[in-house]
């Protein structure tokens, strides 16, 4: 175990009103572990005199109260200056580095902060700016950076897609043989120097060169067969410049994130890693080099490639999701190298089972040597909430089961201390008590729910009539035009609307006043859609804070945070519910609002639900039973809601599965099992409805081409799906001959950009769709919900969308 002796002043804690130093305290045996962790997260650290071999892969960048989000949106709205934004960002970075340093963390990351996305930061570093943004060289500034991320009035944004199997989104680099790479952002070096000036020596983190290329796509106009890896010789000189500057600034370690090593890679792709690091070896000389992987196991071939890389000092592995990698390490680990063991889960919020992790670490210590083992997180803590100290409304029992990013830092260091012979017995005892409490709590288990979910396994739950016959029955009832228009669900959530919800939650306004305000908002949205002449309406979801949290609040087995925000993309944050126990639906959840909205119009009104797979994938899920069992429980709850909506006269019901693709395992060998239970879960929700009830689903921002047959197998009547921001990648499936007989609405414009598309632009997109899809199954809709947009953007965009649909209807009618 590497130990750096750095004596520190011991902070003072106040535990239940009793002040004591960290080196001289007794924790009552009944004390809540969450209280203990809460206090430790403020003064950061149980019993540490020295910095042990501990490491954090990365840390949330939004801030404990979403400070960066509000600073970004203020800047984008021209309400604050670039200097104001930079000041908020600098304060956040300083706070994060200081917290980790005070906690005793030895290897503290820098350059994991980003104003929008870490892959976009790498694109900026390499000067790989698409020509449409008009960048003329030099250091990339906010104008170019945010135009790439969000688009502007003149040009669309770059594609955004899911980061592996998480709910985080990254900006996809657009590359080709003519890209003139240049060193255009010195952010990695600047942040290292910034931390050093604060007295914190960090490990600068770069997106590895091979993963950067493997995560890219050929730019528009470049052959799809173009080898992105052929660009390695063009980008490595820039990496060398960055490395040289970091060395000159005093860096002793550097971390390359190469998460694509966990994917199914062929020999050519694996060889690219060997070639890249052989090329960098001389530049890296004098530095300790960590290659960090995460999210899954490595294959034996990938593992052997990794441990054979030239110039590499250390390897980081996710040992939470990569249990097979653990066996590879035990059987073959290179002598003298460092193992950064990711035993603390960076993707969930459950307190670590410290005794179990310590046992694993001791096994590894016997393999790699005491001086070569570093305790780490499984991945960046970007994917978990920031600090449990901000959760004042969670009850003590559930809180004792949890650990957010700040608490995970404490856990990492506690494990490192224990390995070094400084085990904090009180801390470990409190942890063990919390683990036992969670296993035995009666609120976790509902036998009736478990029995109902177990009974599902005997059927595939398909509707009795095929989709073609159902669509005919639905058309007779709905009487829709060709190319029917609709939206995805949500409408803009104004400050006034958020205020109403907030005041109702705080008991500052009565329920009657709240219902009145929400009804008025629904009427406004319904009237607007009728004015725009949209065919199938939505109620706008003004009563909903979040498409998952809203349902979780009304289901049993869920808990909720006040400040448990996690970044999804840019300034967009989500607050995932916590599924701690068996799930059921005590009462109807949406029937009142959908029925109210339907009473305001003669046009079809969609009932809007979030599907079971999306609720699962966008929650922090219990880890004490298989995920599919929890998903089946949620499916049964949504099934009850679907059938109640139908009874209330709602003839179109949308069950969003935005995150179905997101949960797809990273390894192809695991795809079939996941897709089987995920698709089955969706079918369970609507198996009992009549043929005349039209079931929609929606999916957003992922690569669907490889799962199109599973999407068809969902047996929805209509699917709306992201299309515009991904260069209409989805349409290529149908060009390649996949037959799709249900209704389908590939998005005609990108709602994540403030840009308003013209009627002609949308009509052109629809024509491209008509080239590969039948007229009678095509729907016209935006890419996603409109919650994050402003009405000043939504009204003209939807007006142009409807105008484009009408234009095409006229052209199709005249062509007959």
KAGIJO-V379372 format. One record per pair of residues at least 24 apart in sequence whose C-alpha atoms are under 7 Angstrom apart, sorted by the first residue. I is the first residue (numbers start at 0). J is the second residue. D is the distance in Angstrom with one decimal. If there is no record, write none. Layout:
# KAGIJO-V379372
{{I	J	D} {I	J	D}}
This chain:
# KAGIJO-V379372
{{0	52	6.4} {0	369	4.3} {0	370	3.4} {0	371	5.6} {0	372	5.6} {0	419	6.8} {1	51	6.7} {1	52	5.4} {1	370	4.9} {1	371	6.6} {2	50	6.4} {2	51	5.0} {2	52	6.1} {3	49	6.6} {3	50	5.6} {3	51	6.6} {4	49	5.2} {4	50	6.4} {5	49	5.2} {5	50	6.3} {6	48	5.4} {6	49	5.8} {7	48	6.1} {10	42	6.1} {12	38	6.6} {21	45	6.1} {21	46	5.4} {22	46	5.2} {26	425	6.1} {28	429	6.9} {31	399	5.6} {31	429	7.0} {32	399	5.0} {32	429	5.2} {32	430	6.0} {32	433	6.5} {33	398	5.5} {33	399	4.3} {33	401	6.8} {36	406	5.8} {37	387	6.2} {37	388	4.9} {40	405	5.5} {40	406	5.8} {40	409	6.9} {43	98	6.8} {43	101	6.2} {43	102	4.5} {43	409	6.6} {44	102	5.0} {44	409	6.0} {45	413	6.7} {45	423	6.8} {46	423	6.6} {47	103	6.7} {49	103	6.7} {50	103	4.7} {50	104	6.1} {50	105	5.5} {51	103	6.9} {51	104	7.0} {51	105	6.2} {51	415	5.8} {51	416	6.3} {52	105	5.8} {52	373	4.8} {52	374	6.3} {52	415	6.1} {53	104	5.2} {53	105	5.3} {53	106	6.2} {53	373	5.4} {53	374	4.7} {53	375	5.9} {53	411	6.4} {53	412	5.9} {53	415	6.0} {54	104	6.1} {54	105	6.2} {54	106	4.6} {54	107	6.2} {54	373	6.8} {54	374	6.1} {54	375	4.7} {55	106	6.8} {55	107	6.1} {55	108	6.7} {55	375	5.6} {55	376	5.7} {56	108	6.6} {56	376	6.1} {56	378	5.6} {56	379	4.7} {57	108	6.1} {57	111	5.9} {57	379	4.0} {57	380	5.6} {57	381	6.5} {58	379	5.9} {58	380	4.8} {58	381	5.2} {59	380	5.9} {59	381	4.1} {59	385	6.5} {60	112	5.5} {61	566	6.9} {62	91	6.4} {63	385	5.5} {63	386	6.4} {64	562	6.6} {68	570	4.6} {71	570	6.6} {96	199	6.9} {100	199	6.9} {102	409	6.9} {103	412	6.8} {104	412	6.4} {106	201	6.5} {106	202	6.2} {107	201	4.9} {107	202	5.7} {108	201	5.4} {108	202	4.7} {108	203	5.8} {108	204	6.4} {109	190	6.5} {109	191	6.1} {109	201	5.8} {109	202	5.9} {109	203	4.7} {109	204	6.0} {110	187	5.2} {110	190	6.1} {110	203	5.8} {110	204	5.5} {111	204	6.4} {115	568	7.0} {115	569	4.4} {116	169	6.0} {116	170	6.9} {116	569	6.7} {118	169	6.3} {118	170	6.4} {118	206	6.9} {119	170	5.7} {121	206	6.5} {122	172	6.5} {123	183	6.0} {123	184	5.6} {124	182	5.6} {124	183	5.1} {124	184	4.2} {124	185	6.6} {125	180	5.5} {125	181	5.4} {125	182	5.3} {125	183	6.0} {125	234	6.9} {125	237	6.6} {126	180	5.2} {126	181	4.9} {126	182	6.0} {126	183	4.9} {127	178	6.6} {127	180	5.7} {129	173	6.8} {137	183	6.0} {138	183	4.7} {138	184	5.5} {139	183	5.8} {139	184	5.9} {149	751	7.0} {149	752	5.2} {150	752	5.8} {150	754	6.9} {151	753	6.9} {151	754	5.9} {152	754	5.2} {156	752	6.9} {158	724	5.3} {158	725	5.3} {159	700	6.8} {160	700	5.2} {160	701	5.4} {161	661	6.9} {161	700	6.7} {161	701	6.0} {164	661	5.0} {164	662	5.6} {164	663	6.5} {164	664	6.9} {164	665	6.9} {165	661	6.4} {166	567	5.9} {167	566	6.6} {167	567	4.4} {167	568	6.0} {168	567	6.0} {168	568	5.2} {171	214	6.8} {171	215	5.5} {171	216	6.9} {172	215	4.7} {172	216	6.3} {173	215	6.1} {173	216	5.3} {173	217	5.6} {173	218	4.4} {174	215	6.9} {174	216	6.2} {174	217	5.1} {174	218	5.0} {175	217	5.7} {175	218	5.8} {175	221	6.1} {180	233	6.9} {180	234	6.6} {181	237	6.7} {182	237	5.7} {188	244	6.7} {188	245	5.7} {192	248	6.8} {202	252	5.3} {202	253	5.3} {202	254	6.4} {203	253	5.2} {203	254	6.1} {204	253	6.2} {204	254	4.6} {204	255	5.9} {205	254	6.3} {205	255	5.0} {205	256	6.2} {206	255	5.7} {206	256	4.9} {206	257	6.7} {207	255	4.8} {207	256	5.1} {207	257	5.1} {209	271	6.7} {209	272	6.2} {210	257	5.3} {210	258	6.7} {210	259	5.4} {239	279	6.8} {239	282	6.2} {242	282	7.0} {242	283	7.0} {243	282	6.8} {251	286	5.2} {251	287	6.1} {252	286	5.5} {252	287	4.5} {252	288	5.8} {253	287	6.4} {253	288	5.2} {253	289	6.2} {254	288	6.1} {254	289	4.7} {254	290	5.9} {254	291	6.8} {255	289	6.2} {255	290	5.0} {255	291	6.1} {256	290	6.0} {256	291	4.8} {256	292	6.3} {257	290	6.5} {257	291	5.9} {257	292	5.5} {258	291	6.9} {258	292	4.5} {258	293	5.6} {260	292	6.7} {260	297	6.6} {260	301	6.2} {261	295	5.7} {261	296	5.8} {261	297	4.7} {262	665	5.9} {262	666	6.1} {263	666	6.1} {269	301	6.7} {269	304	6.7} {273	304	6.9} {273	308	5.6} {276	308	6.3} {276	309	5.9} {276	310	7.0} {277	309	5.3} {280	309	6.1} {280	310	4.9} {283	310	6.6} {284	310	7.0} {287	312	5.4} {288	312	4.9} {288	313	6.1} {289	313	4.5} {289	314	5.5} {289	315	6.9} {290	314	5.1} {290	315	6.1} {291	315	4.4} {291	316	6.5} {292	316	5.4} {292	317	6.7} {293	317	4.8} {293	377	6.4} {293	378	5.4} {294	320	6.0} {294	378	7.0} {295	320	5.1} {295	321	4.7} {296	320	6.8} {296	321	4.0} {296	322	6.7} {296	323	5.9} {296	324	5.3} {297	324	5.9} {306	333	6.9} {312	336	5.5} {312	337	6.3} {313	337	4.4} {313	338	5.8} {313	339	7.0} {314	338	5.3} {314	339	5.9} {315	339	4.5} {315	340	6.2} {315	341	6.9} {316	340	5.8} {316	341	5.6} {316	377	6.7} {317	341	4.8} {317	377	4.2} {317	378	6.5} {318	342	5.4} {318	377	6.2} {319	344	6.1} {319	377	6.2} {329	363	6.9} {329	366	6.2} {332	367	6.8} {336	371	6.5} {337	371	4.5} {337	372	5.9} {338	371	6.2} {338	372	5.1} {338	373	6.0} {339	372	6.3} {339	373	4.7} {339	374	5.9} {339	375	5.8} {340	373	6.1} {340	374	5.2} {340	375	5.3} {341	374	6.6} {341	375	4.5} {341	376	4.3} {341	377	3.8} {342	375	6.3} {342	376	5.9} {342	377	5.8} {343	375	6.6} {343	376	4.6} {343	377	5.7} {343	407	6.8} {343	411	6.7} {344	376	6.0} {344	377	5.2} {345	376	5.8} {345	377	5.4} {345	378	5.2} {345	379	5.8} {345	380	4.7} {345	382	6.5} {345	383	6.4} {346	380	6.8} {346	382	5.2} {346	383	5.5} {347	383	6.0} {347	619	5.8} {348	383	6.5} {348	401	5.5} {348	402	5.2} {348	403	5.4} {348	619	6.7} {349	400	5.9} {349	401	4.4} {349	402	5.5} {350	400	5.6} {350	401	4.6} {350	402	4.6} {352	434	6.9} {353	427	6.7} {353	430	6.9} {357	414	6.4} {374	411	6.1} {374	415	5.8} {375	411	6.1} {380	404	5.8} {382	565	6.2} {383	565	6.0} {384	563	4.7} {384	564	5.4} {384	565	5.5} {385	563	6.7} {389	562	6.3} {390	560	6.2} {390	561	5.9} {390	562	6.5} {393	560	6.7} {399	433	5.8} {400	433	5.7} {400	434	6.8} {400	437	6.6} {442	580	6.7} {443	579	6.3} {443	580	4.0} {443	581	6.1} {444	580	6.0} {444	581	5.6} {445	581	5.8} {448	581	6.6} {448	583	6.8} {448	632	6.8} {452	631	5.7} {452	632	5.6} {459	679	6.3} {460	682	5.9} {460	683	5.6} {460	686	5.9} {461	682	6.3} {461	686	5.8} {462	686	5.0} {466	716	6.2} {466	741	6.3} {467	740	6.9} {467	741	7.0} {469	690	5.1} {469	691	6.5} {470	716	6.8} {472	690	6.6} {472	691	5.4} {473	691	4.5} {473	692	6.6} {473	693	6.4} {476	691	6.9} {481	774	7.0} {481	775	6.0} {481	808	6.9} {482	774	7.0} {482	777	5.6} {482	778	4.9} {482	779	6.0} {482	804	6.3} {483	534	5.9} {483	778	5.2} {483	779	6.1} {484	533	5.4} {484	534	5.2} {484	535	6.5} {484	778	6.1} {484	779	4.8} {484	780	5.9} {484	801	6.7} {485	533	6.0} {485	534	6.1} {485	535	5.1} {485	536	6.2} {485	779	6.5} {485	780	5.3} {486	780	5.3} {486	781	6.1} {487	781	6.9} {487	783	5.6} {487	784	4.9} {488	537	5.7} {488	539	5.8} {488	540	6.9} {488	607	6.8} {488	784	5.4} {489	539	4.4} {489	540	5.3} {489	784	4.9} {489	785	5.3} {489	786	5.2} {490	539	4.6} {490	540	6.9} {490	784	6.8} {490	785	4.7} {490	786	4.9} {491	785	5.6} {491	786	4.2} {491	787	6.0} {491	788	5.5} {491	789	5.7} {491	790	6.4} {492	541	6.8} {492	786	5.5} {492	787	6.9} {517	541	6.3} {517	542	6.5} {521	596	6.5} {522	599	7.0} {531	798	5.9} {533	801	6.7} {534	602	6.9} {535	602	6.4} {535	603	5.2} {535	604	6.0} {535	605	7.0} {536	602	6.9} {536	603	6.1} {536	604	4.8} {536	605	6.1} {537	604	5.6} {537	605	5.3} {538	593	6.9} {538	596	5.8} {546	609	6.4} {547	609	6.6} {547	614	5.5} {548	575	6.6} {548	576	5.7} {551	576	6.5} {553	584	7.0} {553	588	6.6} {554	582	6.4} {554	583	5.7} {554	584	4.9} {554	585	6.7} {555	582	5.2} {555	583	5.3} {555	584	6.4} {556	580	4.3} {556	581	5.2} {556	582	4.9} {575	617	6.0} {575	618	4.6} {575	619	6.2} {576	618	5.0} {576	619	6.1} {577	618	5.9} {577	619	4.8} {577	620	6.2} {578	618	6.8} {578	619	6.1} {578	620	5.0} {578	621	5.5} {579	620	7.0} {579	621	5.2} {582	632	5.6} {582	633	6.0} {583	632	6.8} {583	633	6.9} {583	636	5.4} {584	636	5.1} {587	640	6.0} {590	643	7.0} {590	644	5.6} {594	647	6.6} {603	651	6.9} {604	649	6.8} {604	651	6.6} {605	649	6.9} {605	651	4.8} {605	652	5.2} {605	653	6.4} {606	649	6.4} {606	651	6.3} {606	652	4.5} {606	653	6.0} {607	652	6.1} {607	653	5.1} {607	654	6.4} {608	653	6.0} {608	654	4.8} {608	655	6.2} {609	654	5.3} {609	655	4.7} {609	656	6.7} {610	654	5.1} {610	655	5.1} {610	656	5.2} {610	681	6.7} {611	680	6.7} {611	681	6.7} {612	656	6.4} {612	658	6.9} {612	659	5.9} {612	677	6.1} {613	656	5.3} {613	657	6.1} {613	658	4.7} {613	659	6.1} {616	658	6.4} {616	662	6.2} {627	676	6.4} {630	680	6.7} {631	680	5.8} {634	680	5.6} {634	681	6.8} {634	683	6.2} {634	684	5.5} {635	683	7.0} {635	684	6.5} {637	684	5.7} {638	683	6.7} {638	684	3.9} {638	685	6.0} {641	684	6.9} {641	685	6.6} {642	688	6.5} {650	692	4.8} {650	693	6.2} {651	692	5.8} {651	693	4.7} {651	694	6.0} {652	693	6.3} {652	694	5.1} {652	695	6.0} {653	694	5.8} {653	695	4.3} {653	696	5.2} {654	695	6.1} {654	696	4.9} {655	696	4.7} {655	697	4.7} {655	698	6.8} {656	696	6.2} {656	697	5.7} {656	698	5.6} {657	697	5.8} {657	698	3.9} {657	699	5.2} {658	698	6.8} {660	701	6.6} {660	703	6.9} {674	709	6.8} {678	709	6.9} {678	713	5.4} {681	713	6.6} {682	713	6.1} {699	783	6.6} {703	729	6.8} {704	729	6.3} {704	732	6.0} {716	741	5.4} {716	742	5.9} {717	741	5.8} {717	742	4.1} {717	743	5.3} {718	742	6.2} {718	743	4.8} {718	744	6.1} {719	743	5.7} {719	744	4.3} {719	745	5.7} {719	746	6.9} {720	744	6.2} {720	745	4.9} {720	746	5.9} {720	782	6.4} {721	745	5.9} {721	746	5.1} {721	782	4.6} {721	783	6.8} {722	746	5.0} {722	747	7.0} {722	782	6.5} {723	747	5.7} {723	748	5.4} {723	749	5.8} {723	782	6.8} {724	749	5.8} {730	768	6.9} {733	771	5.9} {734	771	5.8} {741	776	6.3} {742	776	4.3} {742	777	5.9} {742	778	6.9} {743	776	6.0} {743	777	5.2} {743	778	5.8} {744	777	5.7} {744	778	4.3} {744	779	5.6} {744	780	6.2} {746	780	5.4} {746	781	4.6} {746	782	3.9} {747	779	6.8} {747	780	6.0} {747	781	5.3} {747	782	6.4} {748	781	5.2} {748	782	5.8} {749	781	6.7} {749	782	5.6} {750	781	6.7} {750	782	6.2} {750	783	6.3} {750	785	6.6} {753	792	6.6} {755	792	6.4} {755	796	5.3} {756	796	6.2} {757	799	6.1} {758	799	4.6} {758	800	6.2} {758	802	6.3} {758	803	5.1} {759	803	6.8} {761	800	6.3} {761	803	6.1} {762	803	4.8} {762	804	6.9} {762	807	6.9} {779	804	6.9}}
